[in-house]
Amino acid sequence: MSEQLKKELEKKYNPSNAKEGLNMLAQSLNAKPGEQTVIEKNLSDAFKEFEQRTGKQMTYSEMRQMFG
């Protein structure tokens, strides 16, 4: 997998600063049971885009590299 793709997905789906990250966390904590949280949606969208662009599923190691 190219480093460029990893960086693109990191930038697109990770919060850009601490305030944005805290807002995402707060929204996720306030989600109703069974409702997809903003964090889950971002990860799901990133996994789908990765698979579309590479033709393979993202491994756990790749996910950890991009999303900590």
PDB file with one MODEL, atoms N, CA, C and O in Angstrom:
MODEL        1
ATOM      1  N   MET A   1       0.837  -1.179   0.000  1.00  0.00           N
ATOM      2  CA  MET A   1       0.000   0.000   0.000  1.00  0.00           C
ATOM      3  C   MET A   1       0.877   1.235   0.000  1.00  0.00           C
ATOM      4  O   MET A   1       1.895   1.285   0.690  1.00  0.00           O
ATOM      5  N   SER A   2       0.484   2.219  -0.767  1.00  0.00           N
ATOM      6  CA  SER A   2       1.314   3.413  -0.872  1.00  0.00           C
ATOM      7  C   SER A   2       1.172   4.306   0.359  1.00  0.00           C
ATOM      8  O   SER A   2       0.107   4.400   0.969  1.00  0.00           O
ATOM      9  N   GLU A   3       2.244   4.932   0.689  1.00  0.00           N
ATOM     10  CA  GLU A   3       2.243   5.879   1.805  1.00  0.00           C
ATOM     11  C   GLU A   3       1.340   7.061   1.483  1.00  0.00           C
ATOM     12  O   GLU A   3       0.719   7.634   2.378  1.00  0.00           O
ATOM     13  N   GLN A   4       1.267   7.424   0.212  1.00  0.00           N
ATOM     14  CA  GLN A   4       0.416   8.539  -0.201  1.00  0.00           C
ATOM     15  C   GLN A   4      -1.052   8.256   0.112  1.00  0.00           C
ATOM     16  O   GLN A   4      -1.756   9.127   0.622  1.00  0.00           O
ATOM     17  N   LEU A   5      -1.508   7.057  -0.187  1.00  0.00           N
ATOM     18  CA  LEU A   5      -2.893   6.697   0.103  1.00  0.00           C
ATOM     19  C   LEU A   5      -3.156   6.740   1.603  1.00  0.00           C
ATOM     20  O   LEU A   5      -4.192   7.242   2.036  1.00  0.00           O
ATOM     21  N   LYS A   6      -2.228   6.218   2.395  1.00  0.00           N
ATOM     22  CA  LYS A   6      -2.393   6.255   3.854  1.00  0.00           C
ATOM     23  C   LYS A   6      -2.552   7.698   4.339  1.00  0.00           C
ATOM     24  O   LYS A   6      -3.421   7.993   5.160  1.00  0.00           O
ATOM     25  N   LYS A   7      -1.713   8.580   3.830  1.00  0.00           N
ATOM     26  CA  LYS A   7      -1.767   9.980   4.250  1.00  0.00           C
ATOM     27  C   LYS A   7      -3.068  10.643   3.823  1.00  0.00           C
ATOM     28  O   LYS A   7      -3.642  11.431   4.574  1.00  0.00           O
ATOM     29  N   GLU A   8      -3.537  10.325   2.617  1.00  0.00           N
ATOM     30  CA  GLU A   8      -4.798  10.887   2.137  1.00  0.00           C
ATOM     31  C   GLU A   8      -5.964  10.467   3.032  1.00  0.00           C
ATOM     32  O   GLU A   8      -6.794  11.291   3.416  1.00  0.00           O
ATOM     33  N   LEU A   9      -6.015   9.188   3.353  1.00  0.00           N
ATOM     34  CA  LEU A   9      -7.109   8.689   4.191  1.00  0.00           C
ATOM     35  C   LEU A   9      -7.016   9.236   5.613  1.00  0.00           C
ATOM     36  O   LEU A   9      -8.036   9.568   6.217  1.00  0.00           O
ATOM     37  N   GLU A  10      -5.811   9.330   6.143  1.00  0.00           N
ATOM     38  CA  GLU A  10      -5.623   9.914   7.476  1.00  0.00           C
ATOM     39  C   GLU A  10      -6.184  11.327   7.514  1.00  0.00           C
ATOM     40  O   GLU A  10      -6.949  11.687   8.409  1.00  0.00           O
ATOM     41  N   LYS A  11      -5.789  12.117   6.527  1.00  0.00           N
ATOM     42  CA  LYS A  11      -6.199  13.520   6.490  1.00  0.00           C
ATOM     43  C   LYS A  11      -7.709  13.652   6.293  1.00  0.00           C
ATOM     44  O   LYS A  11      -8.339  14.525   6.890  1.00  0.00           O
ATOM     45  N   LYS A  12      -8.284  12.800   5.470  1.00  0.00           N
ATOM     46  CA  LYS A  12      -9.708  12.886   5.150  1.00  0.00           C
ATOM     47  C   LYS A  12     -10.600  12.445   6.302  1.00  0.00           C
ATOM     48  O   LYS A  12     -11.650  13.047   6.530  1.00  0.00           O
ATOM     49  N   TYR A  13     -10.204  11.407   7.031  1.00  0.00           N
ATOM     50  CA  TYR A  13     -11.103  10.800   8.012  1.00  0.00           C
ATOM     51  C   TYR A  13     -10.744  11.046   9.473  1.00  0.00           C
ATOM     52  O   TYR A  13     -11.585  10.821  10.343  1.00  0.00           O
ATOM     53  N   ASN A  14      -9.549  11.490   9.773  1.00  0.00           N
ATOM     54  CA  ASN A  14      -9.178  11.796  11.152  1.00  0.00           C
ATOM     55  C   ASN A  14      -9.561  13.234  11.480  1.00  0.00           C
ATOM     56  O   ASN A  14      -9.579  14.081  10.587  1.00  0.00           O
ATOM     57  N   PRO A  15      -9.867  13.527  12.744  1.00  0.00           N
ATOM     58  CA  PRO A  15     -10.131  14.923  13.110  1.00  0.00           C
ATOM     59  C   PRO A  15      -8.877  15.760  12.846  1.00  0.00           C
ATOM     60  O   PRO A  15      -7.755  15.280  13.011  1.00  0.00           O
ATOM     61  N   SER A  16      -9.077  17.005  12.438  1.00  0.00           N
ATOM     62  CA  SER A  16      -7.934  17.846  12.072  1.00  0.00           C
ATOM     63  C   SER A  16      -7.289  18.536  13.273  1.00  0.00           C
ATOM     64  O   SER A  16      -6.172  19.044  13.173  1.00  0.00           O
ATOM     65  N   ASN A  17      -7.996  18.555  14.413  1.00  0.00           N
ATOM     66  CA  ASN A  17      -7.419  19.162  15.615  1.00  0.00           C
ATOM     67  C   ASN A  17      -8.109  18.577  16.853  1.00  0.00           C
ATOM     68  O   ASN A  17      -9.070  17.816  16.739  1.00  0.00           O
ATOM     69  N   ALA A  18      -7.613  18.937  18.011  1.00  0.00           N
ATOM     70  CA  ALA A  18      -8.143  18.378  19.259  1.00  0.00           C
ATOM     71  C   ALA A  18      -9.602  18.762  19.486  1.00  0.00           C
ATOM     72  O   ALA A  18     -10.386  17.940  19.961  1.00  0.00           O
ATOM     73  N   LYS A  19      -9.973  19.976  19.160  1.00  0.00           N
ATOM     74  CA  LYS A  19     -11.350  20.417  19.363  1.00  0.00           C
ATOM     75  C   LYS A  19     -12.307  19.589  18.506  1.00  0.00           C
ATOM     76  O   LYS A  19     -13.357  19.158  18.984  1.00  0.00           O
ATOM     77  N   GLU A  20     -11.948  19.369  17.253  1.00  0.00           N
ATOM     78  CA  GLU A  20     -12.778  18.552  16.371  1.00  0.00           C
ATOM     79  C   GLU A  20     -12.878  17.119  16.904  1.00  0.00           C
ATOM     80  O   GLU A  20     -13.950  16.516  16.876  1.00  0.00           O
ATOM     81  N   GLY A  21     -11.765  16.583  17.385  1.00  0.00           N
ATOM     82  CA  GLY A  21     -11.759  15.238  17.955  1.00  0.00           C
ATOM     83  C   GLY A  21     -12.648  15.132  19.181  1.00  0.00           C
ATOM     84  O   GLY A  21     -13.368  14.147  19.343  1.00  0.00           O
ATOM     85  N   LEU A  22     -12.605  16.144  20.050  1.00  0.00           N
ATOM     86  CA  LEU A  22     -13.453  16.138  21.244  1.00  0.00           C
ATOM     87  C   LEU A  22     -14.931  16.259  20.877  1.00  0.00           C
ATOM     88  O   LEU A  22     -15.782  15.641  21.516  1.00  0.00           O
ATOM     89  N   ASN A  23     -15.238  17.052  19.852  1.00  0.00           N
ATOM     90  CA  ASN A  23     -16.626  17.167  19.399  1.00  0.00           C
ATOM     91  C   ASN A  23     -17.129  15.828  18.855  1.00  0.00           C
ATOM     92  O   ASN A  23     -18.262  15.431  19.127  1.00  0.00           O
ATOM     93  N   MET A  24     -16.282  15.131  18.084  1.00  0.00           N
ATOM     94  CA  MET A  24     -16.656  13.819  17.564  1.00  0.00           C
ATOM     95  C   MET A  24     -16.897  12.841  18.713  1.00  0.00           C
ATOM     96  O   MET A  24     -17.851  12.064  18.680  1.00  0.00           O
ATOM     97  N   LEU A  25     -16.044  12.879  19.715  1.00  0.00           N
ATOM     98  CA  LEU A  25     -16.187  11.999  20.867  1.00  0.00           C
ATOM     99  C   LEU A  25     -17.476  12.307  21.628  1.00  0.00           C
ATOM    100  O   LEU A  25     -18.208  11.395  22.013  1.00  0.00           O
ATOM    101  N   ALA A  26     -17.747  13.581  21.839  1.00  0.00           N
ATOM    102  CA  ALA A  26     -18.966  13.983  22.551  1.00  0.00           C
ATOM    103  C   ALA A  26     -20.212  13.534  21.783  1.00  0.00           C
ATOM    104  O   ALA A  26     -21.161  13.027  22.381  1.00  0.00           O
ATOM    105  N   GLN A  27     -20.210  13.719  20.467  1.00  0.00           N
ATOM    106  CA  GLN A  27     -21.356  13.283  19.652  1.00  0.00           C
ATOM    107  C   GLN A  27     -21.531  11.770  19.749  1.00  0.00           C
ATOM    108  O   GLN A  27     -22.651  11.266  19.838  1.00  0.00           O
ATOM    109  N   SER A  28     -20.419  11.065  19.730  1.00  0.00           N
ATOM    110  CA  SER A  28     -20.484   9.602  19.804  1.00  0.00           C
ATOM    111  C   SER A  28     -21.001   9.129  21.160  1.00  0.00           C
ATOM    112  O   SER A  28     -21.772   8.173  21.235  1.00  0.00           O
ATOM    113  N   LEU A  29     -20.581   9.790  22.215  1.00  0.00           N
ATOM    114  CA  LEU A  29     -21.043   9.416  23.551  1.00  0.00           C
ATOM    115  C   LEU A  29     -22.524   9.716  23.739  1.00  0.00           C
ATOM    116  O   LEU A  29     -23.194   9.059  24.535  1.00  0.00           O
ATOM    117  N   ASN A  30     -23.035  10.700  23.016  1.00  0.00           N
ATOM    118  CA  ASN A  30     -24.442  11.076  23.129  1.00  0.00           C
ATOM    119  C   ASN A  30     -25.344  10.345  22.132  1.00  0.00           C
ATOM    120  O   ASN A  30     -26.553  10.579  22.108  1.00  0.00           O
ATOM    121  N   ALA A  31     -24.779   9.477  21.325  1.00  0.00           N
ATOM    122  CA  ALA A  31     -25.575   8.743  20.337  1.00  0.00           C
ATOM    123  C   ALA A  31     -26.531   7.787  21.034  1.00  0.00           C
ATOM    124  O   ALA A  31     -26.247   7.263  22.111  1.00  0.00           O
ATOM    125  N   LYS A  32     -27.650   7.580  20.401  1.00  0.00           N
ATOM    126  CA  LYS A  32     -28.641   6.636  20.922  1.00  0.00           C
ATOM    127  C   LYS A  32     -28.144   5.213  20.714  1.00  0.00           C
ATOM    128  O   LYS A  32     -27.400   4.951  19.769  1.00  0.00           O
ATOM    129  N   PRO A  33     -28.547   4.288  21.587  1.00  0.00           N
ATOM    130  CA  PRO A  33     -28.144   2.888  21.414  1.00  0.00           C
ATOM    131  C   PRO A  33     -28.533   2.370  20.021  1.00  0.00           C
ATOM    132  O   PRO A  33     -29.663   2.560  19.569  1.00  0.00           O
ATOM    133  N   GLY A  34     -27.597   1.728  19.367  1.00  0.00           N
ATOM    134  CA  GLY A  34     -27.835   1.181  18.037  1.00  0.00           C
ATOM    135  C   GLY A  34     -27.599   2.165  16.901  1.00  0.00           C
ATOM    136  O   GLY A  34     -27.543   1.766  15.738  1.00  0.00           O
ATOM    137  N   GLU A  35     -27.460   3.450  17.226  1.00  0.00           N
ATOM    138  CA  GLU A  35     -27.219   4.473  16.219  1.00  0.00           C
ATOM    139  C   GLU A  35     -25.729   4.503  15.869  1.00  0.00           C
ATOM    140  O   GLU A  35     -24.877   4.448  16.756  1.00  0.00           O
ATOM    141  N   GLN A  36     -25.421   4.590  14.582  1.00  0.00           N
ATOM    142  CA  GLN A  36     -24.020   4.657  14.168  1.00  0.00           C
ATOM    143  C   GLN A  36     -23.438   5.998  14.601  1.00  0.00           C
ATOM    144  O   GLN A  36     -24.016   7.049  14.325  1.00  0.00           O
ATOM    145  N   THR A  37     -22.306   5.959  15.272  1.00  0.00           N
ATOM    146  CA  THR A  37     -21.675   7.190  15.738  1.00  0.00           C
ATOM    147  C   THR A  37     -20.829   7.796  14.625  1.00  0.00           C
ATOM    148  O   THR A  37     -20.513   7.132  13.637  1.00  0.00           O
ATOM    149  N   VAL A  38     -20.469   9.050  14.796  1.00  0.00           N
ATOM    150  CA  VAL A  38     -19.645   9.749  13.807  1.00  0.00           C
ATOM    151  C   VAL A  38     -18.278   9.057  13.673  1.00  0.00           C
ATOM    152  O   VAL A  38     -17.707   9.012  12.584  1.00  0.00           O
ATOM    153  N   ILE A  39     -17.769   8.530  14.766  1.00  0.00           N
ATOM    154  CA  ILE A  39     -16.481   7.829  14.726  1.00  0.00           C
ATOM    155  C   ILE A  39     -16.616   6.536  13.929  1.00  0.00           C
ATOM    156  O   ILE A  39     -15.769   6.229  13.090  1.00  0.00           O
ATOM    157  N   GLU A  40     -17.679   5.781  14.189  1.00  0.00           N
ATOM    158  CA  GLU A  40     -17.914   4.539  13.445  1.00  0.00           C
ATOM    159  C   GLU A  40     -18.117   4.825  11.959  1.00  0.00           C
ATOM    160  O   GLU A  40     -17.619   4.088  11.108  1.00  0.00           O
ATOM    161  N   LYS A  41     -18.850   5.898  11.650  1.00  0.00           N
ATOM    162  CA  LYS A  41     -19.093   6.248  10.252  1.00  0.00           C
ATOM    163  C   LYS A  41     -17.789   6.604   9.545  1.00  0.00           C
ATOM    164  O   LYS A  41     -17.549   6.159   8.422  1.00  0.00           O
ATOM    165  N   ASN A  42     -16.955   7.397  10.190  1.00  0.00           N
ATOM    166  CA  ASN A  42     -15.673   7.769   9.580  1.00  0.00           C
ATOM    167  C   ASN A  42     -14.813   6.539   9.309  1.00  0.00           C
ATOM    168  O   ASN A  42     -14.239   6.405   8.229  1.00  0.00           O
ATOM    169  N   LEU A  43     -14.726   5.646  10.285  1.00  0.00           N
ATOM    170  CA  LEU A  43     -13.934   4.432  10.089  1.00  0.00           C
ATOM    171  C   LEU A  43     -14.523   3.561   8.989  1.00  0.00           C
ATOM    172  O   LEU A  43     -13.789   3.043   8.147  1.00  0.00           O
ATOM    173  N   SER A  44     -15.822   3.398   8.988  1.00  0.00           N
ATOM    174  CA  SER A  44     -16.484   2.598   7.962  1.00  0.00           C
ATOM    175  C   SER A  44     -16.252   3.174   6.568  1.00  0.00           C
ATOM    176  O   SER A  44     -15.957   2.441   5.624  1.00  0.00           O
ATOM    177  N   ASP A  45     -16.388   4.493   6.450  1.00  0.00           N
ATOM    178  CA  ASP A  45     -16.156   5.148   5.155  1.00  0.00           C
ATOM    179  C   ASP A  45     -14.707   4.994   4.709  1.00  0.00           C
ATOM    180  O   ASP A  45     -14.433   4.777   3.529  1.00  0.00           O
ATOM    181  N   ALA A  46     -13.785   5.106   5.654  1.00  0.00           N
ATOM    182  CA  ALA A  46     -12.361   4.940   5.325  1.00  0.00           C
ATOM    183  C   ALA A  46     -12.072   3.513   4.873  1.00  0.00           C
ATOM    184  O   ALA A  46     -11.336   3.306   3.908  1.00  0.00           O
ATOM    185  N   PHE A  47     -12.646   2.527   5.563  1.00  0.00           N
ATOM    186  CA  PHE A  47     -12.435   1.128   5.182  1.00  0.00           C
ATOM    187  C   PHE A  47     -12.963   0.872   3.767  1.00  0.00           C
ATOM    188  O   PHE A  47     -12.313   0.207   2.961  1.00  0.00           O
ATOM    189  N   LYS A  48     -14.153   1.411   3.481  1.00  0.00           N
ATOM    190  CA  LYS A  48     -14.747   1.223   2.149  1.00  0.00           C
ATOM    191  C   LYS A  48     -13.895   1.887   1.065  1.00  0.00           C
ATOM    192  O   LYS A  48     -13.642   1.289   0.019  1.00  0.00           O
ATOM    193  N   GLU A  49     -13.457   3.112   1.311  1.00  0.00           N
ATOM    194  CA  GLU A  49     -12.631   3.807   0.318  1.00  0.00           C
ATOM    195  C   GLU A  49     -11.308   3.086   0.102  1.00  0.00           C
ATOM    196  O   GLU A  49     -10.839   2.967  -1.029  1.00  0.00           O
ATOM    197  N   PHE A  50     -10.711   2.608   1.180  1.00  0.00           N
ATOM    198  CA  PHE A  50      -9.458   1.866   1.067  1.00  0.00           C
ATOM    199  C   PHE A  50      -9.653   0.650   0.175  1.00  0.00           C
ATOM    200  O   PHE A  50      -8.844   0.389  -0.715  1.00  0.00           O
ATOM    201  N   GLU A  51     -10.734  -0.095   0.417  1.00  0.00           N
ATOM    202  CA  GLU A  51     -10.990  -1.308  -0.370  1.00  0.00           C
ATOM    203  C   GLU A  51     -11.257  -0.974  -1.845  1.00  0.00           C
ATOM    204  O   GLU A  51     -10.795  -1.685  -2.737  1.00  0.00           O
ATOM    205  N   GLN A  52     -11.998   0.101  -2.095  1.00  0.00           N
ATOM    206  CA  GLN A  52     -12.268   0.503  -3.473  1.00  0.00           C
ATOM    207  C   GLN A  52     -10.979   0.881  -4.211  1.00  0.00           C
ATOM    208  O   GLN A  52     -10.807   0.559  -5.386  1.00  0.00           O
ATOM    209  N   ARG A  53     -10.089   1.560  -3.510  1.00  0.00           N
ATOM    210  CA  ARG A  53      -8.875   2.067  -4.165  1.00  0.00           C
ATOM    211  C   ARG A  53      -7.761   1.037  -4.268  1.00  0.00           C
ATOM    212  O   ARG A  53      -6.907   1.135  -5.149  1.00  0.00           O
ATOM    213  N   THR A  54      -7.761   0.040  -3.367  1.00  0.00           N
ATOM    214  CA  THR A  54      -6.668  -0.940  -3.386  1.00  0.00           C
ATOM    215  C   THR A  54      -7.104  -2.310  -3.871  1.00  0.00           C
ATOM    216  O   THR A  54      -6.274  -3.114  -4.297  1.00  0.00           O
ATOM    217  N   GLY A  55      -8.415  -2.584  -3.807  1.00  0.00           N
ATOM    218  CA  GLY A  55      -8.906  -3.899  -4.190  1.00  0.00           C
ATOM    219  C   GLY A  55      -8.759  -4.940  -3.098  1.00  0.00           C
ATOM    220  O   GLY A  55      -8.965  -6.129  -3.344  1.00  0.00           O
ATOM    221  N   LYS A  56      -8.402  -4.509  -1.885  1.00  0.00           N
ATOM    222  CA  LYS A  56      -8.272  -5.440  -0.767  1.00  0.00           C
ATOM    223  C   LYS A  56      -8.780  -4.771   0.501  1.00  0.00           C
ATOM    224  O   LYS A  56      -8.860  -3.546   0.587  1.00  0.00           O
ATOM    225  N   GLN A  57      -9.121  -5.595   1.480  1.00  0.00           N
ATOM    226  CA  GLN A  57      -9.574  -5.046   2.749  1.00  0.00           C
ATOM    227  C   GLN A  57      -8.386  -4.515   3.548  1.00  0.00           C
ATOM    228  O   GLN A  57      -7.263  -5.002   3.418  1.00  0.00           O
ATOM    229  N   MET A  58      -8.656  -3.522   4.364  1.00  0.00           N
ATOM    230  CA  MET A  58      -7.625  -2.943   5.224  1.00  0.00           C
ATOM    231  C   MET A  58      -7.299  -3.935   6.337  1.00  0.00           C
ATOM    232  O   MET A  58      -8.200  -4.499   6.957  1.00  0.00           O
ATOM    233  N   THR A  59      -6.019  -4.143   6.584  1.00  0.00           N
ATOM    234  CA  THR A  59      -5.613  -5.016   7.678  1.00  0.00           C
ATOM    235  C   THR A  59      -5.659  -4.242   8.998  1.00  0.00           C
ATOM    236  O   THR A  59      -5.722  -3.013   9.011  1.00  0.00           O
ATOM    237  N   TYR A  60      -5.625  -4.970  10.080  1.00  0.00           N
ATOM    238  CA  TYR A  60      -5.593  -4.335  11.401  1.00  0.00           C
ATOM    239  C   TYR A  60      -4.371  -3.432  11.520  1.00  0.00           C
ATOM    240  O   TYR A  60      -4.464  -2.322  12.044  1.00  0.00           O
ATOM    241  N   SER A  61      -3.244  -3.898  11.045  1.00  0.00           N
ATOM    242  CA  SER A  61      -2.005  -3.125  11.111  1.00  0.00           C
ATOM    243  C   SER A  61      -2.127  -1.812  10.333  1.00  0.00           C
ATOM    244  O   SER A  61      -1.685  -0.762  10.801  1.00  0.00           O
ATOM    245  N   GLU A  62      -2.723  -1.880   9.155  1.00  0.00           N
ATOM    246  CA  GLU A  62      -2.907  -0.659   8.347  1.00  0.00           C
ATOM    247  C   GLU A  62      -3.861   0.303   9.042  1.00  0.00           C
ATOM    248  O   GLU A  62      -3.637   1.514   9.048  1.00  0.00           O
ATOM    249  N   MET A  63      -4.932  -0.244   9.630  1.00  0.00           N
ATOM    250  CA  MET A  63      -5.875   0.595  10.350  1.00  0.00           C
ATOM    251  C   MET A  63      -5.189   1.300  11.507  1.00  0.00           C
ATOM    252  O   MET A  63      -5.400   2.493  11.722  1.00  0.00           O
ATOM    253  N   ARG A  64      -4.375   0.577  12.248  1.00  0.00           N
ATOM    254  CA  ARG A  64      -3.656   1.179  13.387  1.00  0.00           C
ATOM    255  C   ARG A  64      -2.685   2.261  12.932  1.00  0.00           C
ATOM    256  O   ARG A  64      -2.537   3.283  13.602  1.00  0.00           O
ATOM    257  N   GLN A  65      -2.024   2.047  11.798  1.00  0.00           N
ATOM    258  CA  GLN A  65      -1.085   3.047  11.273  1.00  0.00           C
ATOM    259  C   GLN A  65      -1.800   4.348  10.947  1.00  0.00           C
ATOM    260  O   GLN A  65      -1.264   5.428  11.195  1.00  0.00           O
ATOM    261  N   MET A  66      -2.995   4.258  10.398  1.00  0.00           N
ATOM    262  CA  MET A  66      -3.703   5.447   9.963  1.00  0.00           C
ATOM    263  C   MET A  66      -4.547   6.107  11.040  1.00  0.00           C
ATOM    264  O   MET A  66      -4.714   7.327  11.036  1.00  0.00           O
ATOM    265  N   PHE A  67      -5.085   5.309  11.968  1.00  0.00           N
ATOM    266  CA  PHE A  67      -6.037   5.846  12.929  1.00  0.00           C
ATOM    267  C   PHE A  67      -5.626   5.681  14.383  1.00  0.00           C
ATOM    268  O   PHE A  67      -6.385   6.028  15.287  1.00  0.00           O
ATOM    269  N   GLY A  68      -4.425   5.152  14.614  1.00  0.00           N
ATOM    270  CA  GLY A  68      -3.912   5.031  15.972  1.00  0.00           C
ATOM    271  C   GLY A  68      -4.643   4.053  16.728  1.00  0.00           C
ATOM    272  O   GLY A  68      -4.339   3.824  17.898  1.00  0.00           O
TER     273      GLY A  68
ENDMDL
END
